[in-house]
Amino acid sequence: MSLPKVRTHKEYQEFVKEQLKTRSLGIPTFFMNVYAKLINLDLSRVNSILKFRYSNRGTPARAPDNMLRSLLAMMLSGITSIDEWIALLRSFPSLSIISGFTPEDTPGVGTFYDFFDRLYLMDKDKSKAKGKIRFRRKPSKSKEQGKREDALPEHNHKGVIQRLVNRVMREDSKKKNNKSSYKAPDYLLQKIFKECFVLPSARLGIIDLDNLNVGGDGSKIATYASPYGKKVCKCKEKCDCPRLFSDRDARWGWDSFRESWVYGYGIHDLVDLESGLSIILPKLTSANIHDGVVAINLIREAMNQGYRIKHSVFDSGYDNYHFYRFLIDYYRISPIIKINKRCEGKFKNRDLIFFTKDGAPICLYGLTLTNWGYCWDRGRNKWRCPVCSLAQYKDEECPYRDICQQKKSKYGRVVYTRSEENYRYFTPVPRDSDLWKELYKKRSISERSFKVKKRDYKLTATRTRGRKMWTIRVALACMCQHIDAQAKALGVREEESQDVLTAT
């Protein structure tokens, strides 16, 4: 299908007013708020962004800006079902006019799902929406085990974040020398979100892109698909044979907020600390992916879109040495991250170690511990027991060995000290400064932003399955947040919109 004739935003406004006046229609009271927000929303750029997704010949398709505007009207109206929304479009002619359609020519269910395919850059043959995979039962861990798994990125993932940081740096250096043609599946959605929502919010003064401080966090959302799937084997008893699942990308994950297991996805968002609005579209992963791993891609996406971030605020789940190194050395961003007490290590018998003026540890035997080098992967100095590590003391027996070591070993006791180059403890913004405390207090705005998406825009009540559909639904919720903020900044009121209608 070919792209229809492009209509400017002014032409859209004239179309709406003319249609309402010609047909002698009024806006129903319960849709007046939607009309007041969408009449000033300029979506003319959507047509040029999606132009290459349409053919140059054939029957003209529905205008992309009208399709997106209709979906936004659906979200603002609190409707979660496409079928229910189409019924409303055909029942209320004024609602179809607000979307940009004539009442006699409204789109059907297939048209909306075809538009979803054009928004999401993934071939149908490569999609994992349905298929047969190994059955995974709900984890039988306790709540405390779930909490520990969710809160120990540095220990549980064993270098995953370090390898991911190094890979991102290598890939970015290759792209500078040889530009890659690969585009992520949400590439078009990200571009529409930036040009039609984020930049207009910045022009209205809602977001200060010149002094940008962001906060990141993650949240879990349950998919509508069944976690049990459909058995295709002939086993009469319980088995773990492959089954058919309608949502292959969903996984079991621990929700630390509700303290329960969730079968679905993880939403990872990056929001402006002042307005609480997303500056990029959230990343959607399986529910078993840790937040700290996805944060690297969030920062990378924001910087690739041209944003210049001054401070980034995260909770203790993101406390990893290599994440600090990634933010400070690679992007010159000041991290505001709380130290994770579970990642500080075990400090038993700490009172048995003393230090010289130069910072070298001394044991109870009166010997200076042996400097065993600098650990670049953790940013710390390693010290070993001199009696166990030096040949000159091999014939000596330390009288304090049983007290100093909890478990006696030939390797001896190990002590770590932090240098001034350790990014976790010596951040660009000192941890005890007023600025650090002030910025960290604003971290909860990320959680409030998730609450708006889930409750106000009915993400928790949406019967959706599949990564593609969830990505689009979350993107629409983020767009609606910007629409509400822009309407508030412009002082849009239902009475003013009604005055405009009566004047026409």
N, C-alpha and C positions, 0 to 999 in steps of 0.2 A: 504494500500500500504506500502511496506517495504522501508527502507532507503537504497539508493544505496551505492556503495563503496565510501568511503571518499577519496577526492583528496586534496593533500596539495597545498599550495599557489604556490610553485615552479613548481609543476606539472601543475597547471592552466596556469602559464606563458609559460611553454613549449608547452602546448596544443595550446594556441593562436598563438604563433610564428610558430609552425609547420603547423597549418591549413592555416594560411595566406600564408606561403611559398609554400605549396603543391598546393594550389588552385590559386596561383599567384594573390592574391587579395591585394589591398591597402586600407588604411583607408580613406574614404571621408574627405574632408577638414572640413566640418561642424561637423564631429564626432571625429576629431583628439584630441580635448580637452578632450572629454569623455574618450577616450582610454588612454591618458596620465595620467589621474587621477585614473582610475580603474585598470590599469596593476600593480600598486604597492599597491593596497588595499588588505590586507590579511583578508579574510572572512572564513578561514578554521574552526574557532571556532564555527561558526553558526551551523555546522552539529552536533556537540556534544551537543550544547544547546537545539536543537530541536529534539534530538534523541527520547525522550520519546513520542513525538507527532506522531510517525510513528509506524506501526506494524512490527512484526518480520517475517511476511510471506506475500505472495502475490507479485504482480507485482512491480518491483522497481519504486519508485516515482522519480520525478525530484529532483536533488540535491538542498537542501535548500540554499547553498551559491550561486549557479547559479541563483536561483529565486530572491534572494535579490539583487544580483549584477545587474540583468536585471532591477529591479524596480529603483535602484539608477541611472542607465544609462538613464532611462526614465525621471527621475526628472532633471538630469543634462542637458538633451537635451531640456527641456522646454515642454515636452509632458504631458498632463493632463489626456488623455483618454487611457484606457487599450486597447480598440479596435484599436485605431490609432497606438498605440505602436506595437501591434502584426503585423499590416500591414507593419510597417517599418522593423521589424525583418525579415519578409519574402521577403521584397523588397531589403534589403541590407544584403547580406550574411556576410559581415565583422562585422556588428552590432551584429548579433546572435553569432558570434565567440567571440566577446568581452564579451558578457554575459556568455559565457561558454558552449553554445550549438553548435551543428553542423547545418549548414544551412538547411539540409533535415529534421531535427527533432527539430522544435521550439515548445514551449508550446502554448496552446490555451487560450481562455478567461477563461474557467472553471478552468483550472489549476492554474491561478493566484488567482482567488477567493477562491479556495481550500487552497492555501498557506496562504491567509489572515486569514482563519479560524484556521489554525495551529499556526499562530503568536499570535492570540488573545485568551486568556483563558476564553471563555464563551460559554456555550452550546447554540446551535441554538434554543432550546425550551425556554430558559430563556431570549433570546435576545428581546429587545424592539424596534427592527427595524421598525416593522409595528404593528398597532393595533388601537383600537377605544378608544379614550379618550375624556374628556370634552373640548369643543371648548373654547379657550381663545382669546379674541379679542386684537388687538393692544392697549396698554395703551394710554389713552387720556390725559396724563399729559403734562405739558409744559416743556420746556427745563430746566428752573430753578429748577422745582420739580425733574426732572431726575437727575440733578447735585447733588442736596442735598441728594437724596437717594443713590447715588453712593459714596458719600464722608463722610457719617456719620456711620461708622461701629459700634461705641461704643453706639450711641443713638438708631439707628434704629433696631439693632439686639438684643438689650436688653439682654445681657449676653450670646449670642450664642458662642462668642469666648472663654469666661470663661469656659463654659461647655465643649467646644471642647478640650481646653487645659487639663482640668481635666480628660477627657475621654482618651486622648492620653497617659497621664501619667499612668493611671490605666491599659490600655491595654499593654503598654510596660513592666510594672512590672509583669503582668501575663505571658507574653511571655517568660520572663527570667526564670520563675519557671516551666512553662509548655509550651513547644514549640508548636506553632500553625501550622497546615498544610495548612492554607488558603493562597492562592496566588492571588494577584490582577490580573485583566484581562490583564494589560500591563506588567506583571512580565517578560515574555520572551523578550519583546521588550527592557525593561530596562536593562536586563542582556546582550543582544547583543550590545546595545548602549555603555555600560560601557567597555566591554572587547574588542570590535572591533573598537571603535572610540575614547572614552575618554582617555583610558589608552595609546593607541598609540600617541595621541596628547600630553599627558603628557611626554612620552618618548622623543618626539621631542622638548620638551621645550616650547610648545605653551601654556600649562596650568601648573602652578606651584601648585601642590597639597599639597606641604608642607607649602605654604603661600597663602592660598586660601581665596580670598575676593569675595563675590557673590552679585549680585543684582537681585531683584525680581520684577516682574510686570505682569500685565494681559492685554489681548487684546481680542476684540470681532471679530468673523468671522461668516459670514452669510452662512447658509446651503442652499443647492440647492432645498430642499423640500418646498412645498407651505405652508404658515402659515394658510391657510384657510381649508385645508383638503378636504375630500369628504363627502357630506351630505348623511346620511343613513336614516334620519327621513323623515316624510311626511309633515313637516311644510312648509307652503307656504310663511310665512313671516320670518323676521330675528329671529333667535333663538340661544340658547347656548346649544343645545342638543349635545350628544357625536357624534364625527365624526371620520372617518378613516384618519389617518395620516401616511405618509410614513416615517416620522422621529419623533418618539414619544419623544425623549429626548431633542429636540430643544425647546427653550423658547424665549420670548421677553426679551431683555435686553438693558439697556442704554449704548451707546458708547459715553463716555465723550470726546474722541478725535475728532470724527466727529459730535458730538452733534446731534445724531439721534438714533432712536430705531432700533435694529437689531434682527432679528429672526434667532437664531442659537446657537452658543456655545461660551464659554469663554476659552481662552488659557492662562494658568498660567505657566510662565517659570522662571527658576533660572539659571542665566548665570554668567560666570566668568567675573569680571570687567576689566581684562586686554585684553583678547582676544575676548570677546563678544560671546563665544560659550557656549552652554548649557552643564551643568555638569550632569544633569539628563533629561529624557524626560519630556516635559511639561505635566501638568495635564489638562484634558479636562472636563469641566463642562457645565451645561446649562448656557445660557447667563445671567440669572437673579441671579446667585450666585456671592456674593461680593468677591473681590480679597483678602481681609483680612482673610476670612475664609479658603481659599485654601492655603494660605501661610504656615499655620501650617503643612499641609500634605507635602508641598514641602520641608521644612526644615527637617521634619521627614524622608522622603524618602532619601534625600541626606546623612543624618547621618547614616541611616541603611545600606547604601551602602559602608560605611567606610570612607567617606570624613570628613575631619576635617576643619571646617570653622572658620576663625578668626573674620571677620566682615561681616555683612549682611546689605545691603543698600536697603531701600524701600522708596516710596513716602509717603505723608501724609495720603493716604487712608488706610495705615496699622497702623496708630497711635492708638494703643489700649494698655491699661495698662497690660492686661494679656498676650498679645503677647510679650511685653518686658520681663515680668516675665518668659515666656516660653523659650525665647532665652537665658536670662542671667542665671537663676537658673538651668534650666534643661540641656541645652546643652553648657553653657559657651561660648556663642557667643555674641560679642559686636554689638548691633543694632545701625545702623545709619539711623534714621527715622526722618523726618521733622514733627514738631508739627502741627497738624491740627487745624487751627484757629477756625473752626466751632465746635470743640469739647472742647474748652476752657471754655464754659459756659458763662452766662450773668453776667457782672460785672457792673451793674448800681449802682450809688451812691458809687463808690469805695472810693472817696475822703473823705467820712464821717467816714471811719475806720482808726484808728491809731494803732501802734504796740509798745509794750514794748521792752526792750533790749533782753528779753528772747523769743520774737516772738509771744507773746500773743496779740490778737486784743483788742482794746479799742474803745468803741462807743462814740458818742458825749456827752452822759450823764455822761461820766467819769467812767463808770464801765467796768471791764474786762469781756469779753464774757465767757460764761460757756463752758468748754471743754466737748463735748458730745461724746468723744471716737474717736477711730481711725477706719477709713473705709478701711478694708483690700481689698475690691473689687476694690477700686480706688487708694489706696495708699495715703490717705490724712487725715488730722485731721478735725473734724467737731466742729464748735463753734456755740452756740445759744445765742440769746438775753437774758441777765440775768433777765430782768424784766418779761419776759414771761416764763422763765424756772425754776426760783428759787422761793421757797415759801416765802422767807424773803422779796421779793419785790412785793408780790401779791396785796398789797393794794396801791402801788405806781402807778402813771400815768406818763409815760415818756413824756416830752414835745417835744421830737424830733421824736416821733414815726411816725408821718405823713410824715416827711422828709426822715427818714431812710428807711421805707418800701414803696415800690411802691404800693403794695396791702396789706391792713391791714388784719392781721390774728392773731388768738390766739396763734399760734405756734411761731410767732416772726421771726425775720430775722436770716438767716443762712449764715455763712461765712466758707469757707474751706481754709486751709493752707496746703502747701506741705512740707513734711518732707524730710530729706536727703535720706530716703529709697525709695522715689518715683522714679520708674524706668523711667518714661516718661521725667522727668526734670533733673535727676541726673544720666546720663548714664555713663558706664565705660569709654567711650571716651567723654570728655567734649564737649558740643555743640559749645562752642566758640573757640575750639582749631583748629589749622591748619590742623591736621590729619582728624578731622571730616569734615571740609569744603572740603578738597581734595578728600576724599572718596565720599562725596555726589555729587560732580561735575561729577563723573563717572556714576551716576545712569542712565543717558540718554542712556547708551550703551544697556540697556535692550530694549528700544524702537527701537533703530537702528537694533537690532537683529530681532525683529518682522517684521520690514520693509523688511529685507532680505528674511525672510521666505515667506512673503506674495507676494512680487513682483518678486524676482529673481527665486523663485521656484514655482510660480504661484498658491499659495494656494487660492487667491481670485478668480482665474479663474477656479478653480476645481469644476466640477459638481458632488459633493459628498454629501451623506446624511447618517445619522446614526453615533452613537458614535464610533462604531468599525472602520468604514472606515476613519473617521476624525482623530482618534487616530493614525492610521497607516500612513496617509498622513502627519501629523505633524511630526511623528517620522522620516519619510524619509527625510523631509526637514531639520531636525536637523542633521541627518547623513551627508547630502550633505554639510552642513556648515563645518563640521569637515573635510570632504574630500577636500574641497577647501583650508582650512587652512593648511592641511598637504601637499598638492601639492605645495603651496606657500613656505612652510618651506623647502621642499626638493629641491626647485628650478626646478620643472618639467616644461619643455617647449615643445611646440609642435615640434620644430625643432629637439630636442634631441630624441623624440619618433620616428620621421621620420627616423633619422639616425639608430636607433636600427632596424627598419623594413627593411631598405635597406641592413643592414649588415647581416641579416638573410636570 
